[in-house]
Amino acid sequence: MLLKIDLHVHTCYSYDAITTLKEVVTYSKKQGLDGVAITDHNTLDGALKLTRKSELIVIPGIEVETLQGHVLALNITTLIPPRLSPSDTIQRIHEAGGIVVAPHLTAIGKAGSGLGRRMSQVSNFDAIEVINSSAFPFFLSTYVSQKLAARLGLPKTAGSDAHTPQTIGRAYTIIEADPEVNEVIQAIRRGATVPSGKPISWMMRLQKVALCFKKGGCSG
């Protein structure tokens, strides 16, 4: 079965996002998504809460800060310490039973950029996020990331990197798998993925900045 999953979504449990868990479900349904990966910065709080009460496929994850950029840890339920080396971070994610996706490697102003320049020196990534709706410049970033994934022979994924509700599902990954988290993760490992998506608009970018500036906390 083909599943449509946004593999990079932030909620209000991230310091720079405003989307409530209820809004994740509402906007995912509007976009025809079968599931999402919740990848808040250095926390699992939102992901674990949504996993317990959602009819969506919810992959618990974290966007982990390393000493050389950010990585996405998918299918984990234990915290991964931030600010370790990429190799140590990847090892801990694998020991926790998760997979590691390298996000927004070539985007300007994103914390994955430094990691992208050292990609060939870091082993054991499971996939590369080749489409990120928030990446700038979008088309160049997508092109370079696609080439990098092909050169390294790694599976390709896509995610919106949504920080506001309206941007959920702007990018997503078509995954050939049964609708269970473990089956989805195994499908990503073997490359049964087709990335798809488009950039967020300039208006959406401005709305993100304005809304996040006003953020007062997370009500769930």
C-alpha atoms as one frame of an Amber mdcrd trajectory, in Angstrom:
protein
   0.000   0.000   0.000   1.165   3.523  -0.762   1.204   5.929   2.176   1.550
   9.715   2.045   3.599  10.844   5.052   5.156  14.197   5.949   8.411  13.125
   7.595   9.413  16.454   9.170   6.821  18.302  11.268   7.327  20.574  14.282
   4.728  21.350  16.932   4.442  23.967  19.656   6.723  21.772  21.750   9.538
  23.149  19.602  10.800  26.564  20.684  10.270  27.986  17.178   6.899  26.475
  16.175   3.273  27.157  17.038   1.251  24.184  15.754  -0.852  22.434  18.403
  -1.282  18.665  18.352  -4.929  19.098  17.404  -3.894  21.260  14.458  -1.415
  18.617  13.317  -4.304  16.174  12.925  -6.673  18.699  11.345  -4.238  20.004
   8.744  -2.806  16.561   7.984  -6.302  15.388   7.093  -6.863  18.482   4.950
  -3.733  17.617   2.965  -4.721  13.979   2.556  -1.814  12.684   4.624  -1.828
   9.199   6.071   0.697  10.144   8.705   3.394  12.449  10.010   6.714  12.253
  11.757   6.805  14.645  14.706  10.367  15.944  14.900  10.490  18.673  17.525
  13.811  20.150  18.566  15.463  18.029  21.262  12.172  16.842  22.787   9.738
  13.939  22.432   6.915  15.445  24.487   4.601  16.369  21.607   5.391  13.261
  19.580   4.605  10.846  22.399   1.382  12.639  23.327   0.141  12.594  19.734
   1.114   8.948  19.283  -1.212   7.965  22.108  -4.316   9.743  20.834  -4.228
  10.096  17.052  -5.811   8.081  14.281  -2.965   9.160  12.000   0.213   7.143
  11.612   2.465   9.086  13.981   6.198   8.422  13.869   7.817   9.736  17.056
  11.043  11.561  16.397  13.393  14.387  17.278  15.407  16.929  15.338  18.641
  16.523  17.244  21.287  19.232  17.396  24.789  17.850  16.837  28.090  19.690
  16.899  28.001  19.928  13.093  24.327  20.414  12.281  20.951  18.802  12.855
  19.780  15.248  12.185  16.318  13.693  12.269  15.888  10.691  14.542  12.772
   8.725  13.549  10.981   5.976  15.471  12.512   6.589  18.880  10.935   6.918
  22.310  13.998   7.897  24.340  15.716  11.265  24.269  18.974  11.656  22.385
  21.389  14.132  24.029  22.109  17.236  21.946  25.511  18.638  20.985  27.333
  15.359  20.476  29.382  14.611  17.387  27.346  13.426  14.373  28.864   9.940
  14.662  28.017   9.648  18.372  24.506  10.993  17.741  23.885   8.497  14.945
  25.148   5.647  17.099  22.810   6.582  19.951  19.829   6.842  17.611  20.537
   3.400  16.193  20.992   1.960  19.685  17.572   3.397  20.581  16.046   1.529
  17.631  15.603   4.531  15.357  16.773   5.575  11.923  18.706   8.702  11.008
  17.726  11.109   8.247  19.994  13.993   7.231  17.730  17.060   6.769  18.051
  20.314   4.778  21.727  19.682   4.080  22.206  22.357   1.437  19.750  25.054
   2.549  20.975  28.536   3.411  20.449  29.410   7.071  19.568  25.865   8.130
  21.588  23.998  10.714  22.113  21.047   8.425  24.410  22.973   6.097  27.644
  22.376   7.966  26.830  18.698   8.235  26.248  18.561   4.494  29.792  19.656
   3.785  31.060  16.750   5.894  28.560  14.194   4.670  31.153  11.980   3.008
  33.035  11.775   6.311  30.030  10.620   8.358  28.876   7.034   8.024  25.659
   5.222   8.872  22.990   7.688   7.770  19.849   5.809   6.761  18.381   8.404
   4.374  18.685  11.954   3.090  15.859  14.484   3.099  16.066  15.701  -0.489
  12.944  17.899  -0.431  12.331  20.344   2.401   9.573  22.912   1.848  11.265
  25.472   4.083  14.664  25.201   2.370  16.032  28.239   0.555  16.825  28.408
  -2.280  14.302  25.591  -2.687  15.008  24.316  -6.182  18.782  24.482  -5.914
  18.717  22.843  -2.496  16.490  20.063  -3.820  18.691  19.482  -6.864  21.925
  19.302  -4.874  20.386  17.064  -2.198  19.030  14.682  -4.849  22.493  14.433
  -6.403  24.100  13.825  -3.004  21.656  11.053  -2.111  22.241   9.380  -5.479
  26.021   9.613  -5.098  25.915   8.063  -1.632  23.298   5.472  -2.580  20.943
   6.497   0.233  17.116   6.477   0.306  15.408   9.819  -0.355  12.744  11.425
   1.820  10.743  14.643   1.868   9.179  16.704   4.626   7.607  20.108   5.020
   9.687  21.149   8.047   6.399  22.739   9.088   6.478  25.187  11.976   2.966
  26.513  11.368  -0.216  24.512  10.670  -0.714  25.785   7.121   2.609  24.395
   5.922   2.003  20.779   6.971   2.030  18.525   3.926   3.725  20.976   1.566
   6.278  18.201   1.116   5.762  14.529   1.831   7.114  11.072   1.088   5.167
   8.354  -0.688   6.110   5.135   1.098   5.228   1.620   0.028   4.393  -0.069
   3.313   1.643  -1.400   5.531   0.159   1.349   7.753   2.233   0.577  10.839
   5.173   2.611  12.123   7.671  -0.239  12.087   6.673  -1.201   8.545   7.073
   2.409   7.419  10.528   2.620   8.994  11.661  -0.582   7.306  10.361   0.709
   3.975  12.433   3.876   4.387  15.504   1.775   5.163  15.160  -0.181   1.931
  14.416   2.909  -0.145  10.750   2.222  -0.940  10.187   5.985  -0.988   9.268
   8.676  -3.489   9.827  12.272  -2.285   7.463  15.000  -3.451   6.679  18.587
  -2.557   6.852  22.300  -3.183   8.249  25.294  -1.320   6.326  27.288   1.208
   5.294  30.708  -0.075   6.917  33.965   0.958   3.699  34.860   2.775   3.931
  31.634   4.763   7.562  32.413   5.609   6.579  35.854   6.904   3.653  34.411
   8.859   5.988  31.910  10.506   8.337  34.655  11.648   5.497  36.816  12.969
   3.598  34.054  14.724   6.636  32.436  16.280   7.778  35.834  17.534   4.469
  36.100  19.405   4.573  32.518  20.690   3.548  32.263  24.314   3.748  28.549
  24.946   2.131  25.245  24.034  -1.419  24.349  24.980  -1.170  20.903  23.398
